[in-house]
Amino acid sequence: MGEVVPFRRPRASEKHKGDTLCRRGFHKWEIVQEQRFDVKRGCLVTVYRCARCGAEKNEAR
């Protein structure tokens, strides 16, 4: 006979862990690539990605 696995719902804090800060605009930005050159703008572009939610933003230097 197999093992009985208890069913437990995830708590709200476990389900949305680290997501509430991003929803309020407090992302944890990390640099994805150091130097990327945009041909149309003619300048270097830095790509940032949030470590929690995966959102991306670009910043031209």
C-alpha positions as CSV (number, residue, x, y, z in Angstrom):
1,M,0.0,0.0,0.0
2,G,1.2,3.5,-0.8
3,E,1.9,6.4,1.4
4,V,-0.9,8.9,2.2
5,V,0.0,12.4,1.2
6,P,-1.9,15.0,3.2
7,F,-3.5,17.8,1.2
8,R,-2.7,21.3,2.4
9,R,-3.6,24.5,0.7
10,P,-0.8,27.1,0.3
11,R,-1.2,30.1,2.5
12,A,-1.6,33.5,1.0
13,S,1.8,34.5,2.3
14,E,3.4,31.5,0.5
15,K,1.4,32.0,-2.7
16,H,2.4,35.7,-3.1
17,K,5.8,35.6,-1.5
18,G,7.9,38.6,-2.7
19,D,5.2,39.7,-5.2
20,T,3.5,42.4,-3.1
21,L,6.5,44.7,-3.2
22,C,6.6,44.5,-7.0
23,R,2.9,45.3,-7.3
24,R,3.5,48.5,-5.3
25,G,6.5,49.5,-7.5
26,F,9.4,48.4,-5.3
27,H,11.2,46.1,-7.7
28,K,14.5,44.5,-7.1
29,W,16.4,45.5,-10.3
30,E,19.4,43.5,-11.4
31,I,21.6,44.2,-14.5
32,V,21.1,41.6,-17.2
33,Q,23.8,42.7,-19.7
34,E,26.5,45.2,-19.0
35,Q,26.8,46.8,-22.4
36,R,24.3,46.6,-25.2
37,F,24.4,49.0,-28.2
38,D,21.2,50.3,-29.7
39,V,21.7,51.2,-33.4
40,K,18.7,53.4,-33.8
41,R,19.5,55.6,-30.8
42,G,23.3,55.4,-31.3
43,C,24.0,54.8,-27.6
44,L,24.6,52.2,-25.0
45,V,21.5,50.6,-23.3
46,T,21.5,48.8,-20.0
47,V,18.8,46.1,-19.5
48,Y,17.4,45.6,-16.0
49,R,15.3,42.6,-14.8
50,C,13.5,42.3,-11.5
51,A,14.7,39.3,-9.5
52,R,11.2,38.7,-8.0
53,C,8.7,39.1,-10.8
54,G,10.8,39.1,-14.0
55,A,9.7,42.6,-15.3
56,E,12.2,44.3,-17.5
57,K,13.2,47.9,-18.1
58,N,15.8,49.6,-20.4
59,E,17.9,52.6,-19.6
60,A,19.9,54.6,-22.2
61,R,23.2,56.1,-21.0
